[in-house]
């Protein structure tokens, strides 16, 4: 179990660094001219007034398309959450088993 905690602590800074880098890269979409940002829209209507009105799902999809490091952010974030859920459920089951 110790090695899984070590991996969890290693994935924490990986998640934070990749999240911050992908956040800054995708935040540039709001300042792009309309001729650049409108062709990238998937779910956002083409008649929006400003590129900053983009839907959040489009921001995520554009980030995954233009910045592959975003996949690492998603994978490490999922590992962080799933591991903590696993440990929590295991602890609850252990406590319930001791009460019986």
C-alpha positions in Angstrom: 0.0 0.0 0.0 3.0 2.3 0.6 3.9 2.3 -3.1 0.4 3.5 -4.0 0.8 6.4 -1.6 4.1 7.3 -3.1 2.6 7.2 -6.6 -0.2 9.4 -5.3 2.2 12.0 -3.9 4.1 12.0 -7.2 1.0 12.4 -9.3 -0.1 15.4 -7.2 2.5 17.9 -8.5 2.2 16.3 -12.0 -1.5 17.1 -11.9 -1.0 20.7 -10.6 1.7 21.5 -13.2 -0.2 20.1 -16.1 -3.5 21.7 -15.0 -1.9 25.1 -14.7 -0.1 24.9 -18.0 -3.2 23.7 -19.9 -5.3 26.4 -18.1 -3.0 29.2 -19.3 -2.8 27.8 -22.8 -6.6 27.5 -23.2 -7.3 30.9 -21.6 -5.7 32.4 -24.6 -8.8 31.4 -26.6 -10.7 34.3 -25.0 -8.3 36.8 -26.4 -8.0 35.3 -29.9 -9.5 37.1 -32.9 -12.9 35.7 -34.0 -11.3 34.6 -37.3 -9.0 32.2 -35.3 -11.4 31.0 -32.6 -14.6 30.4 -34.5 -13.3 27.5 -36.7 -12.3 25.7 -33.5 -15.8 25.7 -32.0 -17.6 22.4 -31.8 -20.6 22.9 -29.6 -20.5 26.7 -29.3 -22.8 28.5 -31.8 -21.0 30.3 -34.6 -22.9 33.5 -34.0 -21.4 34.3 -30.6 -20.2 37.9 -30.3 -16.9 37.3 -28.5 -14.5 34.3 -28.3 -14.7 34.5 -24.5 -18.3 33.3 -24.7 -17.1 29.8 -25.6 -18.8 26.8 -23.9 -16.7 25.0 -21.3 -16.9 21.7 -23.2 -15.3 23.4 -26.2 -12.5 24.8 -24.0 -11.8 21.2 -22.9 -11.9 19.7 -26.4 -9.7 22.5 -27.8 -7.3 22.0 -25.0 -7.1 18.2 -25.7 -6.7 18.9 -29.4 -4.0 21.6 -29.2 -2.2 20.7 -26.0 -1.7 16.9 -25.6 -0.3 17.4 -22.1 -3.9 17.9 -21.0 -4.4 14.2 -21.3 -1.8 13.8 -18.5 -3.7 16.3 -16.4 -6.9 14.3 -16.8 -5.3 10.9 -16.1 -3.4 12.1 -13.0 -6.5 13.9 -11.7 -8.6 10.8 -12.1 -5.9 8.7 -10.3 -5.9 11.2 -7.4 -9.7 11.0 -7.0 -10.1 7.3 -7.6 -7.3 6.3 -5.2 -8.7 8.5 -2.4 -12.2 7.0 -3.0 -10.7 3.5 -2.9 -8.8 4.2 0.4 -11.9 5.7 1.9 -14.2 2.8 1.0 -11.7 0.3 2.2 -11.4 2.1 5.5 -15.2 2.2 5.9 -15.5 -1.5 5.1 -12.7 -2.3 7.6 -14.5 -0.3 10.3 -17.8 -2.0 9.6 -16.1 -5.4 9.7 -14.6 -4.6 13.1 -18.0 -3.7 14.5 -19.5 -7.1 13.7 
